[in-house]
Amino acid sequence: MILTVICGRSEGEWFDIEVPDDCSITRLIELLGVRLFKEPASSGIQYILEAKFPEGLWFTVKEGSGVAESGLREGAYIRLQRAFSTTEEETPSYGRRALFQEA
């Protein structure tokens, strides 16, 4: 399966990767983490893999399954976000906030 990795604002920074259907999402995140952030995963760093189809919205790809079972399909766009944390729990972020807002 060929996926497009979005890693910048301009399309010139994006690249395509070919991923075997039996590759796990965990392994894909590890490989992308090294390629995009130039360092292997370490404790305290969480990675969030998101995907979208050309006609759809972004969704979070859950770890623990293979690429084929995760809902990804040929031609999907993916992006990897790095989140620093002191816990093992993942906390989703919803919506947008103004930089300066009243409490």
Beta strands, then each sheet from edge to edge (+ up, - down):
strand 1: 2-5
strand 2: 15-18
strand 3: 45-52
strand 4: 59-60
strand 5: 77-84
sheet 1: 2+ 1- 5- 3+ 4-
end
